[in-house]
Amino acid sequence: MNIVILLLSLLSPYLTPSPQKEHVPAALFYMQPPVVLAIERSMGVSPYISSFNSLAGASLYMSEEELLLAKGSPLSIAPDPWQECLEYQYADMSAGVCEGAVLYVHVTPAQAGQYGLQLNEEKLDPARNNFQELLGAPDFVAEDGDVYLRGSAALKIYRNPQTGEWEGIDLFDGNSS
């Protein structure tokens, strides 16, 4: 008998007639707080450079042919000391070319001083040290420099550990280091 009562009590919500629908004022529907999607919040406009497309006129993974079209013939081509690649050396920059594609771009202070320094067509001025104005705070501070990440691309500004002066800048794939 207890089992029958238990079953009837479990089924009672289905067996009893539904209550009359209550009237809900329409004003309650309009008083909800606004919904802000996470993607809307993440699309805020940043005053900093948001991606690293090119440094000194060369882009990561541009083909050797595209590099030669954009920059012309290099002053020299030397073996890369760290990888089994070639380094195309220009007056204003050097580009590491492996298997027909640019894997890194390097600019020295002397090159930047003489030819200027552009990141994505934006002028960087190392003499004024405007890196943080254009890039924000570094994502990592290493003992030999500051690292900025944008997607898979990384920009490293090498600094002298004693003086803090910049000694070079590299654009490279952050996933390959």
N, C-alpha and C positions, 0 to 999 in steps of 0.2 A: 504494500500500500504506500509505503514511503517513496518507493521508486515512481509510482504513478503521480504522486503529488509533486515530486521533483521534476518530472517530465512536463507536467502541466504548468509549473511555475516557469520553466525555461521557455516553453512555447507561448506563454501568456502574452508577451508583446506582439506576437503574430496573430493571436486570436482575438484580442480586444480591438474595438473600433478605434480608428485614429482620431485624435482630438481635432477640434476645429482649428483651422489655420488662423494664427494670430496676425493682426495687422501690424506691420512694422513701418514706422514713419520713413519716408524716402530720405529725410535729412540725415539719418544715420549712415546711409551709404556714401554721402558726400563728405563726411567728416574724417575719412581715413587719411592717414599721413601719406604724403607722396612716396612712391616707390622709386628708388634709385638703383638701377642695375649696376652690378660690379664693373661691367665693361664701360659704362658711362663714366664711372669714377676713375678708371685707369686711363681714359683717353684725355686726361687733363693736359693742357698745353704746357710744355716745359720750356723754360728759357734756354736750355742747353741743347747742344747738338745731339740728336736722338739716334743717329746711326753713323757708322763709319763706312763710307762708300769709296773714298779715294784719299790718298795722301800724295801731294806733289804731282798730281795728274795721273797717278797710276792706281788701279783698283785691284783688290784681291781677286784672284782667279781669272783675271783677264788673260786671254791667250797671248802667247809670245808674239803672234802677228799683230794683235791689237795693241800691245805695248810698243812695238816698233812703229806702228802707224801713229800712235799718240805722241810718242817721245822721240822718234827718229832713231838713227843708229847710235848705239851706246859709244862712249869714249873708249871703253874696254869691257871685256868679258873675262871674268876670273872664276876659278873654282870657289864655291862657297866653303868657308873653313869648317862649318858645323854640319852641313848636310851634303849629300851627293847631288848637288845642284850647281847651277851657274849663277853668278851674280852679275847682272847687267849694270854697269856703273855709268851714270850720267853726271853732268855737272851739278845738277840740283838734287839728285837722289840716287839710290841704288835699289834694284829690285831683284829678289831671289826668284829664279825661274826653275821650276822642277817639272819634268814631264810635260813641258810646253805651256805651263800656267804660272802666273805670279803667285807666290806663296807668302811673300812679305815685301814691305817697302820700308826703307831706312833713310833717314835724313839726319845729317850732322849739323851742329851749330854753325859751322863755317858755310855750309850749303844754304841753310836757312837765312843767314845773315846776308849773303850775296844775292840769292835768288828769291827770297821770301819763302813762306811756308803756308800751304793751303791744305785744309782738311775739308773735304766735300765743298770745295769752292769758297770756303770761309777762311779768312786770313787769320792765322795764328801768329802772335807776336811774342816769341820767347824772350826778347829783350825787355818787354813790359811784363813778362810772366803772366799772360792773360789766359793760361790754360784753364784755371778753375772758373773764370768768367764764362768761358764757352762750353766747358765740359762738366762743371760741377765738382763735387768732391770725388776723389779717386775711389774706385771700388775696392782696391787693395793698395796698400803701401808696402812695397818690398824694400829690402835694404839697399837695392841699387836703383830704385825709382818708383814711380806711380803708375798704376794700371787702371785703365778705364775699359769697361765692357759695354758693348752694345750688340745684343743678340750673340752671334758666334764670333763677331769681330772684336779684336782687342787692340788697344793703343797703349803702348808703354813709353813713358817719358823717363829715360835714364838720367839719373842725377849723381853727381859726385858726392860720395858719403860725407866728406869733410866740409865742403863749401855749400852743397845744396844746389849748385849751378847745374843746369841741364847739359847733358853730354850727347844726347841723341834721342831720336824718336822712331819707334817702329810701329807699323800697322801690320797685324798678322791675324790668323785664325786662332782664336782663344782655345778652341778644342784641340788644336794640334800641338800645343806646347807641353 
